[in-house]
Amino acid sequence: MKRSMRIMTAVFLVLSFVATLALCVVGADDPIRLGVFVPGQLGDSPPYDGLADAAEKFALRNDGLELVRIFEAGFDQSQWPEMLLTMAASGAYDVIYTSNEALGPLCVEVINQVPDVKFIVNDSYVTGYDRLFTTFFNKWQQAYLFGYMMGLISISDMPNVNADRTVGLVYGQHYVMMDELIIPGMEAGAQAVDPAFYLLTTMLGNWYDAGKAAQLADSMADQGVDVFGTICGSGNAGVLSSAVNNGLYVLWFDDDGFDKAPGTVVGSFITDTEAATTRNLERLLAGTLPWGEPEVLGAEEGYIYVPVRDASYVNSLPEGIRNQFQERYDQIVSGEIQVAVPQAVLDTINAAAHAAAD
């Protein structure tokens, strides 16, 4: 990939020159020109949908920011580097906002080739670049809470749960946050309910094949899974279909999923991407965004939460489960129980970005 990026550099030198000229004629009072780069597609991904929605709403309310374009890059990850470089070198943007652990390193590669354009990235963690700011959400904490509720449901007397102490997760692909935060976090949460719990996981291999996801979930149900998590984009619909057909339960990750299948989706664990994005854009306009200094946001700051007072939640679970969960949830929100992202994981993500600069 590094070799191909060097080859593309020559192709984009002219574009970079044009971009520099364009920036020179932008007046001090002109709005900041923002582009949103979606590494996937909108509609089935809460992190990307929240980012795009926040950018659109913010631009409508603030004359100081012009949303030039929301670009959907699709699922072919091999195309992302060229697409991002082309977007940055076009001269149309002062700032590009994106999301995804892998986009931190890609933005570093582009920073080294295209002058002046700045980048903001959600769900990544990169230090030391004065044209890059990253916001990382505490997925370890979110996954722990998720697993804790899984365990409470699975040991309850709700219909169709069993005594196998097995809960399940269908996920799209391997990446650092999934392998080192989400999966172990869910298992740790379930085992905080009962150390005998086992988290059965299976990888879909993409982010869109709902038919295959339904087959995988059916197989997991045959192995004793009675509560599912699903993090596989458009494939989530297949897991949900399987759970409905088998009379089992689903917890929703990253946004509010109760209306997708009332009675089947019985819990939602929300990352407030829209609020975090809005906060970053406010600081961008104010000139206070701390470039090069990443931040980690979690339940303590209100950016990861469970809608425990919503009627959909209250009507989905027995009071006993809700009371037990509330006690642990309050302890984490208050900081009484610390569920911090392991620094080693942040260092791994950061190291990948710095390696991209070599």
C-alpha positions as CSV (number, residue, x, y, z in Angstrom):
1,M,0.0,0.0,0.0
2,K,2.9,2.4,0.8
3,R,4.4,1.9,-2.7
4,S,1.1,2.5,-4.4
5,M,0.6,5.7,-2.3
6,R,4.0,7.0,-3.4
7,I,3.1,6.3,-7.0
8,M,-0.2,8.2,-6.6
9,T,1.7,11.1,-5.1
10,A,3.1,12.1,-8.5
11,V,-0.3,11.9,-10.1
12,F,-1.7,14.3,-7.5
13,L,1.0,16.9,-7.4
14,V,-0.9,19.1,-9.8
15,L,-4.0,18.7,-7.8
16,S,-2.2,19.6,-4.6
17,F,-0.8,22.7,-6.3
18,V,-4.3,23.7,-7.4
19,A,-5.5,23.0,-3.9
20,T,-2.8,25.3,-2.5
21,L,-3.8,28.1,-4.9
22,A,-7.5,27.7,-4.0
23,L,-6.7,28.0,-0.3
24,C,-4.7,31.2,-0.9
25,V,-7.8,32.9,-2.3
26,V,-10.1,31.9,0.5
27,G,-10.8,35.0,2.6
28,A,-10.5,35.0,6.4
29,D,-14.3,35.5,6.7
30,D,-15.2,32.7,4.3
31,P,-16.7,29.6,5.9
32,I,-14.7,26.5,6.6
33,R,-15.3,24.1,3.8
34,L,-16.0,20.6,5.3
35,G,-16.1,17.3,3.5
36,V,-17.4,14.1,5.2
37,F,-15.7,10.8,4.1
38,V,-17.8,7.8,4.9
39,P,-15.7,4.6,4.6
40,G,-18.8,2.5,3.8
41,Q,-22.3,3.6,3.2
42,L,-25.0,5.4,5.1
43,G,-28.2,3.8,6.4
44,D,-26.9,0.8,8.3
45,S,-23.9,2.1,10.3
46,P,-24.6,4.3,13.4
47,P,-21.1,5.8,13.5
48,Y,-21.3,7.0,10.0
49,D,-25.0,8.0,10.1
50,G,-24.4,10.0,13.3
51,L,-21.4,11.8,11.8
52,A,-23.3,12.7,8.6
53,D,-26.4,13.8,10.4
54,A,-24.4,16.0,12.8
55,A,-22.5,17.6,10.0
56,E,-25.6,18.4,8.0
57,K,-27.4,19.9,11.0
58,F,-24.4,21.9,12.2
59,A,-23.8,23.4,8.7
60,L,-27.5,24.5,8.5
61,R,-27.2,26.3,11.9
62,N,-23.7,27.9,11.4
63,D,-22.7,30.2,8.6
64,G,-19.1,29.6,9.5
65,L,-19.1,26.1,8.1
66,E,-20.0,25.0,4.6
67,L,-20.7,21.3,4.2
68,V,-19.4,20.7,0.6
69,R,-20.1,17.0,0.3
70,I,-20.8,13.8,2.1
71,F,-18.9,11.1,0.1
72,E,-19.8,7.4,0.6
73,A,-16.6,5.4,-0.3
74,G,-18.3,1.9,-0.3
75,F,-17.2,-1.4,1.2
76,D,-14.1,-2.0,-0.9
77,Q,-11.4,-1.0,1.6
78,S,-8.6,-1.2,-1.0
79,Q,-10.1,1.8,-2.7
80,W,-10.3,4.0,0.4
81,P,-6.7,5.3,0.2
82,E,-7.0,6.6,-3.4
83,M,-10.4,8.0,-2.7
84,L,-9.3,9.9,0.4
85,L,-6.2,11.2,-1.3
86,T,-8.3,12.4,-4.3
87,M,-10.8,14.1,-2.0
88,A,-8.1,15.9,0.0
89,A,-6.1,17.0,-3.1
90,S,-9.1,18.4,-4.9
91,G,-8.8,21.8,-3.3
92,A,-12.5,21.7,-2.4
93,Y,-12.1,21.2,1.4
94,D,-10.3,22.8,4.3
95,V,-11.3,20.0,6.7
96,I,-12.3,16.4,6.1
97,Y,-14.2,14.6,8.8
98,T,-14.3,10.8,8.8
99,S,-14.7,7.8,11.2
100,N,-13.1,4.4,11.5
101,E,-10.1,3.0,13.3
102,A,-8.3,2.5,10.0
103,L,-8.8,6.1,8.8
104,G,-6.4,7.4,11.3
105,P,-3.4,5.9,9.5
106,L,-4.9,6.7,6.1
107,C,-5.2,10.4,7.1
108,V,-1.6,10.4,8.2
109,E,-0.5,9.1,4.8
110,V,-2.5,11.9,3.1
111,I,-1.3,14.6,5.4
112,N,2.3,13.7,4.3
113,Q,1.3,14.3,0.7
114,V,-1.4,17.1,0.6
115,P,-0.7,20.5,2.2
116,D,-3.1,22.5,4.4
117,V,-6.1,20.1,4.6
118,K,-6.9,19.1,8.1
119,F,-8.7,15.9,9.3
120,I,-11.0,14.9,12.2
121,V,-11.5,11.2,12.8
122,N,-14.0,9.5,15.2
123,D,-13.2,6.0,16.5
124,S,-9.5,6.4,16.1
125,Y,-6.6,7.4,18.3
126,V,-3.6,9.3,16.9
127,T,-1.1,11.6,18.6
128,G,1.3,14.3,17.4
129,Y,-0.1,15.6,14.1
130,D,-1.0,19.2,14.0
131,R,-3.5,18.7,11.2
132,L,-5.2,15.7,12.7
133,F,-7.6,15.3,15.7
134,T,-9.1,12.0,16.8
135,T,-12.0,11.1,19.1
136,F,-12.0,7.6,20.6
137,F,-15.1,6.1,22.2
138,N,-14.6,3.8,25.2
139,K,-15.8,0.6,23.5
140,W,-14.3,-1.5,26.3
141,Q,-16.7,0.1,28.7
142,Q,-19.7,-0.1,26.3
143,A,-19.0,-3.8,25.6
144,Y,-18.7,-4.5,29.3
145,L,-22.1,-3.0,29.9
146,F,-23.5,-4.9,26.9
147,G,-22.2,-8.2,28.2
148,Y,-23.4,-7.6,31.7
149,M,-27.0,-7.2,30.4
150,M,-26.6,-10.2,28.2
151,G,-25.7,-12.3,31.3
152,L,-28.6,-10.9,33.3
153,I,-31.1,-11.8,30.6
154,S,-29.6,-15.2,30.0
155,I,-29.9,-16.3,33.7
156,S,-33.4,-14.8,34.0
157,D,-36.8,-16.5,33.7
158,M,-37.6,-14.7,30.5
159,P,-39.2,-16.9,27.8
160,N,-36.8,-19.2,25.8
161,V,-33.6,-18.6,27.7
162,N,-31.7,-21.7,28.7
163,A,-29.2,-22.8,31.3
164,D,-26.2,-23.1,28.9
165,R,-24.6,-19.8,30.0
166,T,-23.8,-19.1,26.3
167,V,-24.3,-15.7,24.7
168,G,-23.4,-14.7,21.2
169,L,-22.0,-12.1,18.9
170,V,-22.0,-11.9,15.1
171,Y,-19.5,-9.3,13.8
172,G,-18.3,-8.1,10.4
173,Q,-14.6,-8.3,10.4
174,H,-11.5,-8.4,12.5
175,Y,-10.0,-5.0,13.6
176,V,-8.2,-3.9,16.8
177,M,-11.3,-2.5,18.6
178,M,-13.3,-5.6,17.9
179,D,-10.6,-8.1,18.8
180,E,-9.1,-6.3,21.8
181,L,-12.0,-4.3,23.2
182,I,-15.5,-5.3,22.1
183,I,-15.2,-9.1,22.2
184,P,-13.2,-9.4,25.5
185,G,-15.3,-6.6,27.0
186,M,-18.6,-8.4,26.3
187,E,-17.2,-11.6,27.7
188,A,-16.0,-9.8,30.9
189,G,-19.4,-8.2,31.4
190,A,-21.2,-11.5,31.1
191,Q,-18.7,-13.2,33.4
192,A,-19.3,-10.5,36.0
193,V,-22.8,-11.9,36.2
194,D,-21.6,-15.5,36.3
195,P,-18.0,-16.6,35.6
196,A,-19.4,-19.7,33.8
197,F,-20.6,-17.5,30.8
198,Y,-19.0,-18.1,27.4
199,L,-19.3,-15.6,24.5
200,L,-19.7,-17.5,21.3
201,T,-18.5,-15.4,18.3
202,T,-18.7,-15.7,14.6
203,M,-17.4,-13.5,11.8
204,L,-19.6,-12.6,8.8
205,G,-16.6,-11.6,6.7
206,N,-18.3,-8.5,5.3
207,W,-20.7,-5.8,6.4
208,Y,-23.7,-6.6,4.2
209,D,-24.7,-10.3,3.8
210,A,-27.9,-10.5,5.8
211,G,-28.7,-14.0,4.4
212,K,-25.4,-15.4,5.6
213,A,-25.7,-13.6,9.0
214,A,-29.1,-15.3,9.5
215,Q,-27.6,-18.7,8.9
216,L,-24.7,-18.0,11.3
217,A,-27.2,-16.8,14.0
218,D,-29.4,-19.9,13.5
219,S,-26.3,-22.1,14.0
220,M,-25.4,-20.2,17.2
221,A,-28.9,-20.6,18.5
222,D,-28.5,-24.4,18.0
223,Q,-25.4,-24.2,20.1
224,G,-27.3,-22.7,23.1
225,V,-27.1,-18.9,22.4
226,D,-30.2,-17.2,23.8
227,V,-29.0,-13.5,23.7
228,F,-27.3,-12.0,20.6
229,G,-25.2,-9.0,19.9
230,T,-24.7,-8.0,16.2
231,I,-22.1,-5.7,14.8
232,C,-22.1,-6.3,11.0
233,G,-23.7,-3.4,9.2
234,S,-26.5,-4.4,6.8
235,G,-25.9,-8.0,8.0
236,N,-27.5,-7.0,11.3
237,A,-30.9,-7.6,9.7
238,G,-30.1,-11.3,9.2
239,V,-29.3,-11.8,12.9
240,L,-32.4,-9.9,13.9
241,S,-34.5,-12.1,11.6
242,S,-33.0,-15.3,13.1
243,A,-33.7,-14.1,16.6
244,V,-37.3,-13.3,15.8
245,N,-37.8,-16.7,14.3
246,N,-36.2,-18.5,17.2
247,G,-37.9,-16.4,19.9
248,L,-34.6,-15.2,21.2
249,Y,-33.2,-11.8,22.2
250,V,-31.0,-9.1,20.7
251,L,-29.1,-6.2,22.2
252,W,-28.3,-3.3,19.9
253,F,-24.8,-1.8,19.7
254,D,-24.1,1.9,19.0
255,D,-27.7,3.3,18.5
256,D,-31.3,2.9,19.6
257,G,-32.6,-0.3,18.0
258,F,-35.9,-1.0,19.9
259,D,-38.1,-0.1,17.0
260,K,-36.4,-2.6,14.7
261,A,-38.1,-5.5,16.4
262,P,-40.0,-4.7,19.6
263,G,-39.8,-7.6,22.1
264,T,-36.8,-9.0,20.4
265,V,-34.5,-6.0,20.7
266,V,-34.6,-5.5,24.5
267,G,-31.6,-3.2,25.1
268,S,-29.7,-0.5,23.3
269,F,-26.1,0.6,24.1
270,I,-25.6,3.9,22.4
271,T,-22.5,5.8,21.3
272,D,-23.6,9.4,20.9
273,T,-21.6,10.1,17.8
274,E,-23.8,13.0,16.8
275,A,-23.2,14.8,20.0
276,A,-19.4,14.2,19.9
277,T,-19.2,15.3,16.3
278,T,-21.2,18.5,17.0
279,R,-18.8,19.2,19.9
280,N,-15.8,18.8,17.6
281,L,-17.3,21.1,15.0
282,E,-18.1,23.7,17.6
283,R,-14.4,23.7,18.7
284,L,-13.3,23.7,15.1
285,L,-15.2,27.0,14.5
286,A,-14.0,28.4,17.8
287,G,-10.4,27.6,17.0
288,T,-10.1,25.5,20.2
289,L,-9.8,22.0,18.8
290,P,-6.7,20.5,20.3
291,W,-5.0,19.2,17.1
292,G,-2.6,16.3,17.8
293,E,-4.1,15.5,21.2
294,P,-6.6,12.7,21.0
295,E,-9.5,12.3,23.5
296,V,-11.3,9.3,24.9
297,L,-15.0,9.7,25.7
298,G,-17.2,7.3,27.6
299,A,-20.2,6.9,30.0
300,E,-18.7,9.3,32.5
301,E,-18.9,12.1,30.0
302,G,-22.3,11.0,28.7
303,Y,-21.2,9.9,25.2
304,I,-21.9,6.2,25.9
305,Y,-25.3,5.5,27.5
306,V,-28.2,3.2,27.9
307,P,-31.7,4.8,27.6
308,V,-32.8,3.4,31.0
309,R,-35.8,5.7,31.3
310,D,-37.3,5.2,27.9
311,A,-40.6,3.4,27.7
312,S,-39.2,1.0,25.1
313,Y,-36.5,-0.2,27.6
314,V,-38.8,-0.3,30.6
315,N,-41.4,-2.4,28.7
316,S,-38.8,-4.8,27.3
317,L,-37.2,-6.1,30.5
318,P,-38.5,-7.3,33.8
319,E,-38.0,-4.9,36.7
320,G,-35.5,-7.3,38.4
321,I,-33.2,-7.2,35.5
322,R,-33.5,-3.4,35.1
323,N,-32.7,-2.9,38.8
324,Q,-29.6,-5.1,38.7
325,F,-28.3,-3.5,35.6
326,Q,-29.0,0.0,36.9
327,E,-26.9,-0.6,39.9
328,R,-23.8,-1.6,37.8
329,Y,-24.5,1.1,35.2
330,D,-24.6,3.8,37.9
331,Q,-21.3,2.6,39.4
332,I,-19.6,2.9,36.0
333,V,-21.1,6.3,35.1
334,S,-20.1,7.7,38.5
335,G,-16.6,6.3,38.2
336,E,-17.0,4.0,41.2
337,I,-16.1,1.1,39.0
338,Q,-13.4,2.0,36.5
339,V,-13.7,0.4,33.0
340,A,-11.0,2.3,31.2
341,V,-9.6,1.5,27.7
342,P,-6.3,-0.3,28.2
343,Q,-3.5,2.0,27.2
344,A,-1.9,-0.9,25.3
345,V,-4.8,-0.9,22.9
346,L,-4.6,2.8,22.3
347,D,-0.9,2.5,21.8
348,T,-1.5,-0.2,19.1
349,I,-3.9,2.0,17.2
350,N,-1.6,5.0,17.5
351,A,1.4,3.0,16.4
352,A,-0.4,1.9,13.2
353,A,-0.8,5.6,12.3
354,H,2.8,6.5,13.0
355,A,4.0,3.5,11.0
356,A,2.0,4.9,8.0
357,A,4.3,7.9,8.0
358,D,7.4,5.9,7.6
